[in-house]
Amino acid sequence: MKSKFYLVLGLLVLAGCSDDKSKLRGQFLSGCVQGGSPKSVCTCVYDKLEKTYSTEQLKQIQAGRSPLVSNFMQDSITYAKACIAEQ
């Protein structure tokens, strides 16, 4: 449960906007790992999020300017559970 909290916290601390897909990924992974989740779980979660949300949606979510933020948070938790189970 604690790692899920840190995963969500990592998502919230992402800073800056970029149209560069790899920068979004790097920022997500950095925040997620700093939050205490294993890199393999963070990578798995981001891969699943990337299939669900477009790059533009991820940029808006990161900036807190999207009505999808609550869906994103719920999806992140769901995907984290799935990724942990896959380990």
N, CA, C and O atoms as CSV, one atom per row, in Angstrom:
chain,resi,resn,atom,element,x,y,z
A,1,MET,N,N,0.831,-1.194,0.000
A,1,MET,CA,C,0.000,0.000,0.000
A,1,MET,C,C,0.869,1.249,0.000
A,1,MET,O,O,0.557,2.242,-0.658
A,2,LYS,N,N,1.974,1.182,0.756
A,2,LYS,CA,C,2.851,2.334,0.856
A,2,LYS,C,C,3.460,2.680,-0.506
A,2,LYS,O,O,3.579,3.855,-0.853
A,3,SER,N,N,3.846,1.654,-1.278
A,3,SER,CA,C,4.445,1.935,-2.588
A,3,SER,C,C,3.420,2.542,-3.537
A,3,SER,O,O,3.780,3.342,-4.401
A,4,LYS,N,N,2.151,2.177,-3.392
A,4,LYS,CA,C,1.101,2.786,-4.219
A,4,LYS,C,C,0.969,4.269,-3.897
A,4,LYS,O,O,0.794,5.099,-4.788
A,5,PHE,N,N,1.057,4.586,-2.610
A,5,PHE,CA,C,0.990,5.984,-2.208
A,5,PHE,C,C,2.145,6.758,-2.826
A,5,PHE,O,O,1.956,7.854,-3.353
A,6,TYR,N,N,3.347,6.180,-2.757
A,6,TYR,CA,C,4.516,6.861,-3.312
A,6,TYR,C,C,4.432,6.968,-4.826
A,6,TYR,O,O,4.910,7.942,-5.408
A,7,LEU,N,N,3.831,5.982,-5.464
A,7,LEU,CA,C,3.631,6.061,-6.906
A,7,LEU,C,C,2.751,7.254,-7.242
A,7,LEU,O,O,3.078,8.045,-8.126
A,8,VAL,N,N,1.636,7.380,-6.537
A,8,VAL,CA,C,0.723,8.502,-6.768
A,8,VAL,C,C,1.415,9.816,-6.436
A,8,VAL,O,O,1.272,10.798,-7.164
A,9,LEU,N,N,2.160,9.836,-5.344
A,9,LEU,CA,C,2.894,11.042,-4.976
A,9,LEU,C,C,3.898,11.409,-6.066
A,9,LEU,O,O,4.061,12.582,-6.402
A,10,GLY,N,N,4.557,10.412,-6.604
A,10,GLY,CA,C,5.507,10.656,-7.687
A,10,GLY,C,C,4.849,11.274,-8.899
A,10,GLY,O,O,5.440,12.116,-9.575
A,11,LEU,N,N,3.630,10.857,-9.174
A,11,LEU,CA,C,2.893,11.430,-10.298
A,11,LEU,C,C,2.588,12.895,-10.062
A,11,LEU,O,O,2.613,13.704,-10.990
A,12,LEU,N,N,2.300,13.229,-8.818
A,12,LEU,CA,C,1.927,14.604,-8.499
A,12,LEU,C,C,3.101,15.568,-8.535
A,12,LEU,O,O,2.912,16.763,-8.759
A,13,VAL,N,N,4.306,15.070,-8.319
A,13,VAL,CA,C,5.453,15.970,-8.263
A,13,VAL,C,C,6.126,16.185,-9.609
A,13,VAL,O,O,7.143,16.873,-9.698
A,14,LEU,N,N,5.569,15.608,-10.637
A,14,LEU,CA,C,6.144,15.839,-11.958
A,14,LEU,C,C,6.080,17.319,-12.286
A,14,LEU,O,O,5.059,17.969,-12.058
A,15,ALA,N,N,7.153,17.842,-12.812
A,15,ALA,CA,C,7.198,19.279,-13.084
A,15,ALA,C,C,7.457,19.533,-14.561
A,15,ALA,O,O,8.095,18.737,-15.250
A,16,GLY,N,N,6.939,20.671,-15.029
A,16,GLY,CA,C,7.206,21.122,-16.387
A,16,GLY,C,C,6.362,20.441,-17.433
A,16,GLY,O,O,5.848,19.341,-17.229
A,17,CYS,N,N,6.230,21.112,-18.553
A,17,CYS,CA,C,5.492,20.581,-19.694
A,17,CYS,C,C,6.455,20.396,-20.848
A,17,CYS,O,O,7.337,21.225,-21.068
A,18,SER,N,N,6.293,19.337,-21.565
A,18,SER,CA,C,7.119,19.107,-22.728
A,18,SER,C,C,6.347,18.310,-23.749
A,18,SER,O,O,5.544,17.444,-23.403
A,19,ASP,N,N,6.593,18.608,-25.003
A,19,ASP,CA,C,5.971,17.812,-26.051
A,19,ASP,C,C,6.841,16.609,-26.365
A,19,ASP,O,O,6.505,15.817,-27.246
A,20,ASP,N,N,7.922,16.464,-25.677
A,20,ASP,CA,C,8.843,15.364,-25.892
A,20,ASP,C,C,8.385,14.150,-25.088
A,20,ASP,O,O,8.418,14.139,-23.857
A,21,LYS,N,N,7.956,13.132,-25.828
A,21,LYS,CA,C,7.428,11.917,-25.203
A,21,LYS,C,C,8.435,11.281,-24.231
A,21,LYS,O,O,8.059,10.818,-23.154
A,22,SER,N,N,9.687,11.265,-24.614
A,22,SER,CA,C,10.696,10.643,-23.753
A,22,SER,C,C,10.921,11.449,-22.475
A,22,SER,O,O,11.250,10.876,-21.437
A,23,LYS,N,N,10.749,12.766,-22.537
A,23,LYS,CA,C,10.903,13.585,-21.336
A,23,LYS,C,C,9.768,13.287,-20.349
A,23,LYS,O,O,10.002,13.181,-19.145
A,24,LEU,N,N,8.542,13.153,-20.862
A,24,LEU,CA,C,7.411,12.794,-19.997
A,24,LEU,C,C,7.678,11.463,-19.305
A,24,LEU,O,O,7.464,11.315,-18.102
A,25,ARG,N,N,8.148,10.498,-20.091
A,25,ARG,CA,C,8.441,9.174,-19.550
A,25,ARG,C,C,9.524,9.267,-18.470
A,25,ARG,O,O,9.390,8.694,-17.389
A,26,GLY,N,N,10.594,9.995,-18.782
A,26,GLY,CA,C,11.694,10.141,-17.831
A,26,GLY,C,C,11.257,10.791,-16.532
A,26,GLY,O,O,11.664,10.367,-15.450
A,27,GLN,N,N,10.430,11.818,-16.639
A,27,GLN,CA,C,9.948,12.499,-15.438
A,27,GLN,C,C,9.050,11.581,-14.620
A,27,GLN,O,O,9.130,11.558,-13.392
A,28,PHE,N,N,8.203,10.832,-15.297
A,28,PHE,CA,C,7.332,9.893,-14.587
A,28,PHE,C,C,8.175,8.854,-13.849
A,28,PHE,O,O,7.989,8.614,-12.656
A,29,LEU,N,N,9.108,8.241,-14.586
A,29,LEU,CA,C,9.928,7.191,-13.978
A,29,LEU,C,C,10.754,7.730,-12.815
A,29,LEU,O,O,10.889,7.066,-11.787
A,30,SER,N,N,11.297,8.908,-12.971
A,30,SER,CA,C,12.086,9.517,-11.902
A,30,SER,C,C,11.244,9.733,-10.644
A,30,SER,O,O,11.658,9.367,-9.544
A,31,GLY,N,N,10.072,10.323,-10.808
A,31,GLY,CA,C,9.193,10.568,-9.668
A,31,GLY,C,C,8.710,9.288,-9.024
A,31,GLY,O,O,8.613,9.190,-7.801
A,32,CYS,N,N,8.410,8.314,-9.851
A,32,CYS,CA,C,7.911,7.031,-9.360
A,32,CYS,C,C,8.987,6.301,-8.549
A,32,CYS,O,O,8.721,5.814,-7.450
A,33,VAL,N,N,10.198,6.232,-9.098
A,33,VAL,CA,C,11.298,5.551,-8.407
A,33,VAL,C,C,11.677,6.304,-7.133
A,33,VAL,O,O,11.937,5.686,-6.100
A,34,GLN,N,N,11.709,7.628,-7.202
A,34,GLN,CA,C,12.009,8.419,-6.003
A,34,GLN,C,C,10.943,8.215,-4.933
A,34,GLN,O,O,11.212,8.368,-3.742
A,35,GLY,N,N,9.733,7.870,-5.363
A,35,GLY,CA,C,8.653,7.597,-4.428
A,35,GLY,C,C,8.759,6.233,-3.770
A,35,GLY,O,O,7.969,5.909,-2.883
A,36,GLY,N,N,9.736,5.425,-4.198
A,36,GLY,CA,C,9.971,4.149,-3.542
A,36,GLY,C,C,9.535,2.917,-4.301
A,36,GLY,O,O,9.670,1.805,-3.791
A,37,SER,N,N,9.019,3.079,-5.497
A,37,SER,CA,C,8.593,1.918,-6.280
A,37,SER,C,C,9.759,1.394,-7.107
A,37,SER,O,O,10.608,2.170,-7.546
A,38,PRO,N,N,9.805,0.083,-7.324
A,38,PRO,CA,C,10.865,-0.476,-8.171
A,38,PRO,C,C,10.741,0.050,-9.604
A,38,PRO,O,O,9.637,0.281,-10.098
A,39,LYS,N,N,11.884,0.234,-10.260
A,39,LYS,CA,C,11.880,0.767,-11.626
A,39,LYS,C,C,11.066,-0.120,-12.563
A,39,LYS,O,O,10.392,0.386,-13.460
A,40,SER,N,N,11.120,-1.428,-12.367
A,40,SER,CA,C,10.380,-2.333,-13.248
A,40,SER,C,C,8.873,-2.097,-13.141
A,40,SER,O,O,8.160,-2.162,-14.142
A,41,VAL,N,N,8.393,-1.826,-11.936
A,41,VAL,CA,C,6.968,-1.539,-11.741
A,41,VAL,C,C,6.628,-0.188,-12.361
A,41,VAL,O,O,5.602,-0.048,-13.026
A,42,CYS,N,N,7.483,0.799,-12.145
A,42,CYS,CA,C,7.244,2.134,-12.706
A,42,CYS,C,C,7.185,2.086,-14.230
A,42,CYS,O,O,6.318,2.707,-14.845
A,43,THR,N,N,8.107,1.348,-14.829
A,43,THR,CA,C,8.133,1.216,-16.286
A,43,THR,C,C,6.872,0.534,-16.786
A,43,THR,O,O,6.274,0.965,-17.771
A,44,CYS,N,N,6.474,-0.518,-16.114
A,44,CYS,CA,C,5.256,-1.243,-16.477
A,44,CYS,C,C,4.034,-0.328,-16.402
A,44,CYS,O,O,3.210,-0.318,-17.316
A,45,VAL,N,N,3.917,0.433,-15.325
A,45,VAL,CA,C,2.778,1.340,-15.147
A,45,VAL,C,C,2.761,2.377,-16.260
A,45,VAL,O,O,1.715,2.629,-16.859
A,46,TYR,N,N,3.911,2.980,-16.541
A,46,TYR,CA,C,3.941,4.021,-17.577
A,46,TYR,C,C,3.580,3.447,-18.944
A,46,TYR,O,O,2.873,4.088,-19.721
A,47,ASP,N,N,4.060,2.252,-19.235
A,47,ASP,CA,C,3.714,1.623,-20.515
A,47,ASP,C,C,2.202,1.452,-20.647
A,47,ASP,O,O,1.641,1.669,-21.721
A,48,LYS,N,N,1.553,1.067,-19.564
A,48,LYS,CA,C,0.096,0.901,-19.590
A,48,LYS,C,C,-0.609,2.256,-19.706
A,48,LYS,O,O,-1.596,2.383,-20.431
A,49,LEU,N,N,-0.109,3.256,-19.000
A,49,LEU,CA,C,-0.698,4.598,-19.084
A,49,LEU,C,C,-0.565,5.163,-20.490
A,49,LEU,O,O,-1.474,5.823,-20.994
A,50,GLU,N,N,0.570,4.901,-21.114
A,50,GLU,CA,C,0.829,5.407,-22.460
A,50,GLU,C,C,-0.123,4.790,-23.489
A,50,GLU,O,O,-0.416,5.401,-24.516
A,51,LYS,N,N,-0.596,3.596,-23.210
A,51,LYS,CA,C,-1.579,2.956,-24.097
A,51,LYS,C,C,-2.978,3.524,-23.876
A,51,LYS,O,O,-3.834,3.437,-24.757
A,52,THR,N,N,-3.208,4.104,-22.706
A,52,THR,CA,C,-4.520,4.639,-22.345
A,52,THR,C,C,-4.660,6.114,-22.698
A,52,THR,O,O,-5.730,6.557,-23.115
A,53,TYR,N,N,-3.584,6.871,-22.532
A,53,TYR,CA,C,-3.623,8.327,-22.709
A,53,TYR,C,C,-2.673,8.763,-23.817
A,53,TYR,O,O,-1.577,8.223,-23.962
A,54,SER,N,N,-3.107,9.743,-24.591
A,54,SER,CA,C,-2.239,10.311,-25.625
A,54,SER,C,C,-1.154,11.162,-24.962
A,54,SER,O,O,-1.256,11.510,-23.786
A,55,THR,N,N,-0.130,11.486,-25.724
A,55,THR,CA,C,0.933,12.345,-25.203
A,55,THR,C,C,0.365,13.693,-24.776
A,55,THR,O,O,0.752,14.228,-23.737
A,56,GLU,N,N,-0.541,14.237,-25.562
A,56,GLU,CA,C,-1.151,15.529,-25.217
A,56,GLU,C,C,-1.940,15.426,-23.912
A,56,GLU,O,O,-1.869,16.325,-23.074
A,57,GLN,N,N,-2.683,14.346,-23.734
A,57,GLN,CA,C,-3.426,14.154,-22.487
A,57,GLN,C,C,-2.468,14.032,-21.301
A,57,GLN,O,O,-2.726,14.593,-20.236
A,58,LEU,N,N,-1.378,13.311,-21.479
A,58,LEU,CA,C,-0.398,13.164,-20.398
A,58,LEU,C,C,0.219,14.507,-20.035
A,58,LEU,O,O,0.442,14.787,-18.857
A,59,LYS,N,N,0.496,15.337,-21.030
A,59,LYS,CA,C,1.027,16.677,-20.759
A,59,LYS,C,C,0.026,17.498,-19.957
A,59,LYS,O,O,0.408,18.189,-19.013
A,60,GLN,N,N,-1.250,17.431,-20.324
A,60,GLN,CA,C,-2.278,18.194,-19.609
A,60,GLN,C,C,-2.477,17.663,-18.193
A,60,GLN,O,O,-2.659,18.442,-17.257
A,61,ILE,N,N,-2.444,16.362,-18.035
A,61,ILE,CA,C,-2.566,15.752,-16.708
A,61,ILE,C,C,-1.386,16.176,-15.842
A,61,ILE,O,O,-1.560,16.540,-14.679
A,62,GLN,N,N,-0.201,16.129,-16.408
A,62,GLN,CA,C,1.009,16.515,-15.681
A,62,GLN,C,C,0.915,17.955,-15.190
A,62,GLN,O,O,1.369,18.276,-14.092
A,63,ALA,N,N,0.328,18.812,-16.006
A,63,ALA,CA,C,0.195,20.229,-15.651
A,63,ALA,C,C,-1.014,20.484,-14.755
A,63,ALA,O,O,-1.221,21.610,-14.303
A,64,GLY,N,N,-1.811,19.452,-14.494
A,64,GLY,CA,C,-2.993,19.613,-13.649
A,64,GLY,C,C,-4.130,20.342,-14.335
A,64,GLY,O,O,-5.019,20.878,-13.673
A,65,ARG,N,N,-4.106,20.363,-15.675
A,65,ARG,CA,C,-5.124,21.098,-16.429
A,65,ARG,C,C,-6.092,20.174,-17.154
A,65,ARG,O,O,-6.629,20.535,-18.201
A,66,SER,N,N,-6.312,19.028,-16.626
A,66,SER,CA,C,-7.172,18.081,-17.324
A,66,SER,C,C,-8.223,17.503,-16.383
A,66,SER,O,O,-7.938,17.200,-15.225
A,67,PRO,N,N,-9.444,17.356,-16.899
A,67,PRO,CA,C,-10.467,16.682,-16.090
A,67,PRO,C,C,-10.163,15.189,-15.932
A,67,PRO,O,O,-10.840,14.490,-15.178
A,68,LEU,N,N,-9.151,14.711,-16.639
A,68,LEU,CA,C,-8.787,13.295,-16.571
A,68,LEU,C,C,-7.880,12.956,-15.389
A,68,LEU,O,O,-7.525,11.791,-15.208
A,69,VAL,N,N,-7.499,13.943,-14.586
A,69,VAL,CA,C,-6.555,13.700,-13.492
A,69,VAL,C,C,-7.059,12.605,-12.554
A,69,VAL,O,O,-6.294,11.713,-12.187
A,70,SER,N,N,-8.323,12.657,-12.163
A,70,SER,CA,C,-8.830,11.634,-11.232
A,70,SER,C,C,-8.850,10.259,-11.895
A,70,SER,O,O,-8.541,9.259,-11.247
A,71,ASN,N,N,-9.209,10.196,-13.176
A,71,ASN,CA,C,-9.167,8.916,-13.895
A,71,ASN,C,C,-7.732,8.401,-13.976
A,71,ASN,O,O,-7.474,7.211,-13.794
A,72,PHE,N,N,-6.813,9.310,-14.250
A,72,PHE,CA,C,-5.398,8.968,-14.351
A,72,PHE,C,C,-4.893,8.382,-13.032
A,72,PHE,O,O,-4.179,7.379,-13.026
A,73,MET,N,N,-5.260,9.001,-11.937
A,73,MET,CA,C,-4.827,8.516,-10.627
A,73,MET,C,C,-5.385,7.113,-10.365
A,73,MET,O,O,-4.669,6.231,-9.891
A,74,GLN,N,N,-6.650,6.920,-10.673
A,74,GLN,CA,C,-7.260,5.606,-10.467
A,74,GLN,C,C,-6.615,4.563,-11.380
A,74,GLN,O,O,-6.316,3.449,-10.949
A,75,ASP,N,N,-6.405,4.936,-12.648
A,75,ASP,CA,C,-5.747,4.017,-13.579
A,75,ASP,C,C,-4.340,3.678,-13.100
A,75,ASP,O,O,-3.910,2.530,-13.210
A,76,SER,N,N,-3.623,4.658,-12.572
A,76,SER,CA,C,-2.264,4.426,-12.078
A,76,SER,C,C,-2.258,3.389,-10.962
A,76,SER,O,O,-1.399,2.508,-10.930
A,77,ILE,N,N,-3.200,3.493,-10.064
A,77,ILE,CA,C,-3.296,2.532,-8.960
A,77,ILE,C,C,-3.650,1.144,-9.489
A,77,ILE,O,O,-3.058,0.146,-9.081
A,78,THR,N,N,-4.617,1.091,-10.396
A,78,THR,CA,C,-5.019,-0.185,-10.996
A,78,THR,C,C,-3.843,-0.831,-11.720
A,78,THR,O,O,-3.584,-2.024,-11.561
A,79,TYR,N,N,-3.132,-0.031,-12.517
A,79,TYR,CA,C,-1.991,-0.548,-13.266
A,79,TYR,C,C,-0.854,-0.960,-12.331
A,79,TYR,O,O,-0.172,-1.952,-12.588
A,80,ALA,N,N,-0.645,-0.214,-11.258
A,80,ALA,CA,C,0.402,-0.573,-10.298
A,80,ALA,C,C,0.106,-1.941,-9.682
A,80,ALA,O,O,1.005,-2.771,-9.544
A,81,LYS,N,N,-1.141,-2.171,-9.317
A,81,LYS,CA,C,-1.523,-3.477,-8.765
A,81,LYS,C,C,-1.254,-4.583,-9.774
A,81,LYS,O,O,-0.717,-5.635,-9.427
A,82,ALA,N,N,-1.634,-4.336,-11.032
A,82,ALA,CA,C,-1.427,-5.338,-12.082
A,82,ALA,C,C,0.066,-5.587,-12.309
A,82,ALA,O,O,0.494,-6.732,-12.455
A,83,CYS,N,N,0.841,-4.526,-12.336
A,83,CYS,CA,C,2.285,-4.662,-12.566
A,83,CYS,C,C,2.973,-5.390,-11.417
A,83,CYS,O,O,3.875,-6.197,-11.644
A,84,ILE,N,N,2.557,-5.112,-10.202
A,84,ILE,CA,C,3.122,-5.808,-9.042
A,84,ILE,C,C,2.777,-7.293,-9.109
A,84,ILE,O,O,3.614,-8.143,-8.809
A,85,ALA,N,N,1.549,-7.600,-9.501
A,85,ALA,CA,C,1.122,-8.997,-9.616
A,85,ALA,C,C,1.895,-9.729,-10.717
A,85,ALA,O,O,2.119,-10.936,-10.623
A,86,GLU,N,N,2.298,-9.000,-11.755
A,86,GLU,CA,C,3.043,-9.600,-12.871
A,86,GLU,C,C,4.494,-9.883,-12.510
A,86,GLU,O,O,5.153,-10.668,-13.191
A,87,GLN,N,N,5.002,-9.262,-11.456
A,87,GLN,CA,C,6.426,-9.403,-11.079
A,87,GLN,C,C,6.739,-10.793,-10.594
A,87,GLN,O,O,7.882,-11.081,-10.240
